[in-house]
């Protein structure tokens, strides 16, 4: 009963059960993106199971 | 996060088509205007980058100084009205005269320092680049395609005069002669003869000779040529040459999506020539410049409106026949340079000091500019969105969407059907994705796949280039640094422009 998805199926669990911050980051999805100033805030940690 | 970088850049180009949606928050514009300090040696001072590419180039710092170019003898005489110790009713040499004085000229010179300026970029120029002196600055979209070339030939601009010939001795007096009256209000002495206007009739004739030095090499050779939309005409001396010219129409409304389609054709050489006139008082402003013998082209549609002539670029040669003509910064200066025959050899004149002055101007040539245009360098240096890591301090919060970049092709944005491959009649993006039935409209129109395509927020966030030959090789995709998040509302000219509610992640991140 591993929670690690098989290769190539990352998208589905990522979308179905994203970490909270990433859910907000993907607020609505769509075409456009927002860039932050400078190097921006650090990338939120993604659980290993959800890494591409 | 904060930027995407494609280390290898994209192919060098003489032809380009680019389509991009962007949105700039008011707070970003406020921040860059507040920070702007008119520092030419700080790249992107007053400019919000959206995209940078190509090599950074150096500008040479120059100064302005006085130099001694020779000497002349100065004679002061007065009209003796009555002193008995010297000849009466005659010119008398003042004490301590004649004197030998230096002839002082001015020159521009390179200080030996060099500093970095911006590479090629697309950005928002928040310096005062349009309107009149004292107007509040208006943010405008600005395109800078930076070459590494300096002009092959350039001469004759009427900048800088060195005096090397002066009369010897040159006569001056002060104060001018006035009558002195004796008893009975009878003048003690007759006055020197004057003309009808009361000026002393010239008592001697001299010739002034004017020499020109090749100052354009300093003034105009300080920075490599660039193809631009807005002016770069400010210099080390604090002169901001664009003020007073209306400039282009690329005004960026804050907190509102904008769309730009840019195309250039830089295959032709750039050759311009200044104007020759013969007038003591030339009309000002002059209606046009000299002649354009060879030029490049730019097409630009902003928010689905095709722009031409002066609305297209500051460097459109005024009144030129081709509304899409584009010349480089110094080619434009040569085009606007004047050789005024009247001042090369004006008529002899009374200089009001009792001299007839023959002025001999150096017969300088009409300004000419020539440059064989090389491809704009975009490979070998990173493409950065909004800027590459080298300019990380100048990256500010912006929103972007739907980047399509094609090299090797051009597009006339004046044809509505061409614009419809990128933006539909309702002002929303046309998808750059292929369908089962048809290739993407832009690909069909231009006959090739984009070199860079960023479509869909997921691909932006990952830096995935789904253009010409999408691969999984790291070097073919853009590397994201920091946190890039999706943004809504999505790009549109007439739809919702502000988020219903600010995403919590965005406000939290901004507070970090």
Interface residues (C-beta under 8 A of the other chain):
Chain A: X21 X24 X25 X26 X27 X28 X29 X30 X31 X32 X33 X34 X35 X36 X37 X38 X39 X40 X41 X42 X43 X44 X52
Chain B: X1 X2 X3 X21 X23 X385 X386 X392 X393 X395 X396 X397 X398 X399 X400 X401 X402 X429 X455 X456 X457 X458 X460 X461 X462 X481 X482 X483 X484 X485 X486 X487 X488 X489 X490 X491 X503 X504 X505 X506 X509 X510 X512
